Amino acid sequence: MTKRRTQMNLRGFQVFDAVARHLSVTAAAEELGITQSAASHQLRKLSDLLGEVLIERQGRSISLTDAGRRLADSLDGAFDLIEQSAAATIGVNRRMVRLALYSSFASGWMIPALPQFTEKNPDIDLRLIMISDPPEITDRVADVFVSSEPQRRGYWSTRLFRELLVPVAAPQFRQAFARPIPLISSDTDPVLTGKDWEAFAVLNGLEMSALREGAWRCCSHYLLALEMVRAGMGAALVPDFIAFPLMARGEVVRLPGDPVPTGLTYDIQVKYERRNEPDIARLVTWLRAAARRNRHEYGS
């Protein structure tokens, strides 16, 4: 007997999936290459077909109803499965793993360790994908994520390490804190400038007047702060995993003082049903082992 399928408005589902991800009809229409009115028309048709209100308008913004959230969760998994099946059928992405991570984690930790991974796993095509904060955690972006985001529903998570800020400076400042030196703050907001160093001073029982010389030198990211350190512009507090490789090469020195916990953690997230895929499991196992080795080597 020939299997029959219920006729469905597949275009409507595709439009709704995009709207649910962006929470914007305009952005969804741009992604799909259709007009905003066409996207709105597809949403109305789908809502009529299902007999459910899927989105609610709140002024100029929209939100999903309970029925809309249930449908969005189902469609996310369904479209991911279709993409994976299509890729497997045509031979694309076979033995390829996409790893999404922040720029600081990528350049400060992952890339210096990458030769070790490729040497041990030459058969895995590992592709690094930069994500912003907050990231979009979905199979459409990557297969494995390293982020500080709360665990997403439907995802399995395991901790790599918590974020600790350590004071570093160029080698010529090796005797820093015996006298005040210029300090670099990784925040350009006037309200937040220097808060990282204030937390360090409190934690270590120090006075700011004994640490800082001159005006604050500010930047917006840890990587910029580290480059300013390397340029001899002063001391900065940066995540220890970023400082590890440069410390090992003698390009920067770690200054005395206990590290400052930021409250953030770096966690691996993988879609629950994919956590045991061989190549993903090998990558996750390697990431965890490499993180443990670094902690043991540098004693943080």
Secondary structure as GFF3:
##gff-version 3
##sequence-region A 1 300
A	DSSP	alpha_helix	10	22	.	.	.	ID=ss1
A	DSSP	alpha_helix	25	32	.	.	.	ID=ss2
A	DSSP	alpha_helix	36	50	.	.	.	ID=ss3
A	DSSP	beta_strand	55	58	.	.	.	ID=ss4
A	DSSP	beta_strand	61	64	.	.	.	ID=ss5
A	DSSP	alpha_helix	66	90	.	.	.	ID=ss6
A	DSSP	beta_strand	96	101	.	.	.	ID=ss7
A	DSSP	alpha_helix	103	105	.	.	.	ID=ss8
A	DSSP	pi_helix	106	110	.	.	.	ID=ss9
A	DSSP	alpha_helix	111	120	.	.	.	ID=ss10
A	DSSP	beta_strand	125	130	.	.	.	ID=ss11
A	DSSP	beta_strand	144	147	.	.	.	ID=ss12
A	DSSP	beta_strand	155	169	.	.	.	ID=ss13
A	DSSP	three_ten_helix	171	173	.	.	.	ID=ss14
A	DSSP	beta_strand	183	185	.	.	.	ID=ss15
A	DSSP	alpha_helix	195	203	.	.	.	ID=ss16
A	DSSP	alpha_helix	208	211	.	.	.	ID=ss17
A	DSSP	beta_strand	217	218	.	.	.	ID=ss18
A	DSSP	alpha_helix	222	230	.	.	.	ID=ss19
A	DSSP	beta_strand	235	239	.	.	.	ID=ss20
A	DSSP	alpha_helix	240	248	.	.	.	ID=ss21
A	DSSP	beta_strand	253	254	.	.	.	ID=ss22
A	DSSP	beta_strand	260	271	.	.	.	ID=ss23
A	DSSP	three_ten_helix	272	274	.	.	.	ID=ss24
A	DSSP	alpha_helix	278	298	.	.	.	ID=ss25
###
